[in-house]
Amino acid sequence: MKAFLLTFLLPIFLSAGETFILIDLKTHQTITQLGTNIDARVRPGCTFNIFLSLIGFEQGVLIDSQSPIMAYQEGYPDYLPIWKQSHTPTTWMQYSVVWYSQEVAKQIQNIDDWLNRLDYGNCDLSLGPHHSPLTETLAIALSEQTEFLYKMLSYQLPLSKHAVDQTKQILYRETLLDTHHLFGKTGWTKEQGEETAWFIGWLETPANTYIFAYLLQEEEIPTDHRIERTKALLHQFL
């Protein structure tokens, strides 16, 4: 609780590299839109795991929040020490385990068709699914991220309720102020010396649900900055 409240002390003025959108799920109306890169497409990083989760559950590649358990193998990406162990869908999403993403993507049938059916960004996975979620060709805009989440949460995507509900479950992050439930996924990429950091998701309150997308593009980005800034922005506008 204290850690969450402290985020409200952060300045709310966005820097040149920040962009933020907040949408009301009930009305589909934009509450606020800040920054200049709302419609600029950039690589999604591990926010693409949301797409992989939806199709993975739809096709039975993923079973539930705890299965399948996949084991780390020598030669898999091991940028973080925690990646070098077995993972479930929940821990995959929590720790952005790249090799788990790659294994899920390899097992998904007709992944290119699903990109088009779900209208995900530029739908360009031309480097092949084994590169996901760090492919250099796939790109999506902030505005497209929020629209994708809106369709997901309102069950407008051509997917089963099971696929959506299971994905929602593994995206849970924390409870704030006892009654507000935060769901979301971070993402990070680096290109031409500039880092891109995402935090997209939604906040469930007793009265409504609010969809958000935050994007930061700078030379160097502290790991926790995107989440703390998003919390501060949510507090400012809700």
C-alpha positions, -999 to 999 in steps of 0.1 A, spaced: 0 0 0 27 25 10 47 17 -21 17 24 -43 9 57 -26 44 69 -30 41 67 -68 16 95 -66 44 119 -56 60 114 -90 56 144 -114 27 138 -139 42 160 -167 52 137 -196 86 139 -211 91 141 -249 95 103 -250 64 94 -231 29 86 -245 -2 75 -225 -38 66 -233 -66 58 -209 -99 44 -220 -132 37 -203 -142 1 -210 -180 7 -205 -183 36 -229 -152 29 -251 -145 66 -247 -109 80 -243 -105 96 -209 -71 111 -217 -45 109 -245 -11 123 -239 20 125 -260 29 127 -297 34 90 -306 -1 77 -302 -3 62 -337 33 55 -343 40 18 -346 70 4 -327 80 -32 -318 57 -46 -291 84 -65 -271 69 -89 -246 35 -72 -247 31 -96 -277 28 -123 -251 -8 -113 -247 -15 -123 -283 5 -155 -278 -15 -163 -247 -49 -158 -263 -41 -180 -293 -22 -205 -271 -52 -211 -249 -75 -211 -279 -56 -239 -296 -48 -259 -264 -11 -251 -265 -17 -236 -231 -40 -254 -207 -45 -232 -176 -25 -208 -154 -2 -235 -142 2 -258 -172 20 -267 -193 52 -266 -173 81 -261 -197 116 -269 -187 146 -247 -195 171 -262 -219 207 -254 -226 209 -229 -254 176 -211 -246 178 -173 -241 189 -168 -205 193 -131 -201 178 -132 -166 188 -159 -141 152 -167 -134 147 -178 -170 170 -208 -163 143 -229 -146 110 -244 -154 80 -221 -160 42 -221 -161 20 -197 -181 18 -175 -150 55 -172 -144 61 -169 -182 40 -138 -182 53 -125 -149 90 -127 -159 87 -122 -196 105 -156 -203 115 -152 -240 122 -189 -246 87 -198 -233 73 -173 -258 93 -189 -286 81 -224 -277 44 -213 -276 48 -195 -309 63 -226 -325 33 -247 -315 6 -222 -327 -9 -232 -360 -15 -206 -387 0 -178 -365 1 -154 -395 -36 -159 -401 -44 -152 -365 -24 -119 -366 -47 -108 -394 -79 -121 -378 -72 -102 -346 -59 -72 -366 -27 -70 -345 -6 -40 -355 11 -44 -389 5 -82 -388 41 -87 -400 58 -117 -385 79 -122 -416 110 -132 -396 91 -162 -384 74 -171 -351 106 -184 -335 118 -148 -332 88 -137 -312 82 -117 -292 114 -98 -302 109 -99 -339 121 -68 -357 92 -68 -382 62 -68 -360 50 -34 -349 20 -19 -331 9 16 -321 -2 27 -286 -37 34 -300 -38 -2 -315 -27 -17 -282 -56 -1 -263 -81 -11 -290 -68 -47 -290 -73 -48 -252 -108 -32 -255 -119 -60 -279 -104 -86 -257 -120 -74 -225 -154 -69 -242 -152 -104 -258 -153 -90 -293 -123 -110 -306 -130 -142 -325 -119 -163 -296 -135 -185 -269 -143 -171 -235 -119 -197 -221 -90 -182 -240 -98 -147 -229 -105 -155 -193 -73 -176 -189 -52 -148 -204 -68 -123 -181 -59 -145 -151 -22 -147 -159 -20 -110 -165 -30 -101 -129 -3 -81 -111 -15 -67 -78 -44 -52 -58 -42 -15 -50 -62 3 -23 -78 -30 -14 -105 -28 -41 -86 -19 -74 -71 -48 -93 -42 -41 -117 -36 -63 -147 -9 -57 -173 21 -67 -193 55 -49 -197 76 -49 -228 111 -37 -237 131 -35 -269 162 -16 -280 169 -3 -315 196 21 -328 206 31 -293 172 39 -280 152 18 -256 114 14 -259 95 4 -227 58 -6 -226 33 -11 -199 -2 -20 -211 -32 -34 -193 -63 -24 -173 -74 -14 -138 -106 -30 -124 -124 -10 -98 -158 -17 -81 -175 6 -106 -157 2 -139 -127 -11 -158 -101 13 -174 -78 3 -202 -43 19 -204 -12 19 -225 20 36 -216 50 39 -239 84 54 -231 112 59 -256 146 71 -242 183 62 -244 182 44 -210 151 34 -190 151 22 -154 133 -11 -151 105 -1 -127 99 34 -142 72 24 -166 50 7 -140 54 35 -114 47 62 -139 16 44 -151 3 41 -115 9 78 -110 -10 86 -142 -39 63 -133 -42 81 -100 -41 115 -117 -70 108 -141 -92 84 -122 
